[in-house]
Amino acid sequence: MAHLGGHAIVIGASMGGLLAARALADHFDQVTIVERDALPQFCEPRKGVPQGRHTHGLLARGREVLEQLFPGLGQELVAEGAISGDVVDGVLWFNHGYYLHNAPSKLKGLLLSRPMLEGGVRRRLLKLANVQLRERCDALEPVFDRERGRITGVRLQARGAVAEHVETLHADIVVDATGRGSQAAAWLDRLGYAKPREETVRIGVGYMTRLFRRQPEQLNGKVGVIIAACHPDWRFGALLAQEDDRWTVSLGGYIGDHVPGDDEGFLEFARALPKPEIFETIRNAEPLSPIMPYQFSANLRRHYEELSRFPDGFLAYGDALCSFNPVYGQGMTVACIEALILGECLAAGTQGLAQRFFRKTSALIDIPWQIAVGSDLQHPRVQGPRAAQGRFINWYISKLFRAAQQDDVLAARFLEVANLTRQPQALLEPRIALRVWKGNRRPIGATATPPCISSGSRTASGLTDRVGAWPIGLL
């Protein structure tokens, strides 16, 4: 394993920053994480992660990578109350008018709140002797050595300090993991470098989340329901189990079709979804939180891999590279895989590090980006290019869902792609395409509607990810 220097700095202590720090810790004597928030001691949401109050879960691939980076972490989180689940057998997936067939699989996901996951990762990371955290500290700008063309540190200011008290923290590498609001492009511009090209697809997604008391008999012991946005209403809903015997429920829509913020309006929105499982579960359940809003304006991707010049000693990471529609639940898993890529790039040395890292992460991001944007573009009011290939894929996935209501192989294959454990082309393999064709020649059977369960509601299940055409979401 390559030893690359004395000190690395990561700006931002959310999931992306923690994962970047984990990769750097294998190669540097000291890693310092700089975070503007005061971090909670317990599993509580914080200002710097507004999405943290809403529905989360970890895709199967994300869980695998976290286990590789922090052996035993999954078991620790389950012991603390997180729910381990079979992505195929444990969740009811509804999209394109059909439910995916439930059957045991090897895909294992994790259901828990974002603060619990982030807190668990942070706790394990800070056990490493060469990692330290500096809270309530703003990163003002990078320090640039113009003669050498490299970043050599960061200027910092403690929150609450007098304006003149600015500290310079030197480093061999600085990683910007500040998320969607990253200032890296503006910093590059001031240093005389070109800004990366930005790709934006505006979607105007808004949703409301509320926590409810979870009873073990609900949903016949299953742990969640995903109802994907699709024609004609383009509304979506997710109900997932999480720690402390709670359901987390998120309901939403596109382009201003947002959920009312009052009790009656929230329930009526749930009742209006194309299937009743979420409404039937929460209609008489005990609320445990207020109704919490969240809005997401656009998918955003910054193409750093296209830049011909980039300063040495600096990287952008995670949502600073690409911020997806959060209902697809891909962001944390992509950040996990980026940690593996960063580790591989560091092991090969620092020569051309940024170019190698950006090129490899771009290839990784291509797939979830196409999934998210291709799915969002099914909505007729979402603006963006609609290529013939995308229209074909959406048509094919609708046929796959029809066939997969009675085919566990197709259901598992689709969710393998949705969980980023297989490439999308795995859905087009000849034997898979043949099963889709055969499944569409059969009449729609009884499995088109799940069997009834207690209290008049229908069976439901649980982990999640959805993508209109390629469901992946609301995690």
ABEGO torsion letter per residue (X at the ends): XBBAEABBBBBEABAAAAAAAAAAAAABABBBBBBABBBBABBBBBAABAAAABBBBBBAAAAAAAAAABBGAAAAAAAAGBBBBBAAAABBBBBGGBBBBBBBBABBBBBBBAAAAAAAAAAAAAABAABBBBBGBBBABBBBBAAAGBBAEBBBBBBGBBAABBBBBBBABBBBAAEAABAAAAAAAAAGBBBBBBBBBBAGBBBBBBBBBBBAABGGGBAEBBBBBBOAAGBBBBBBBBBGGBBBBBBBBBGGBBBBABAAAAAAAAAABABAAAAAAAAABBBABBBBBBBBABBBBBBAAABABBBBGBBBBEAAABBBBAAAGAAAAAAAAAAAAAAAAAAAEABGAAAAAAAAAAAAAAAAAAAAAAAAAABAABBEBBBAAAAAAAAAAAAAAAAAAABAAAAAAAAAAAAGABBAAAAABAAAAAAAAAAAABBBBAAABBBBBBGGBBBBBBBBEBBBABBABGX
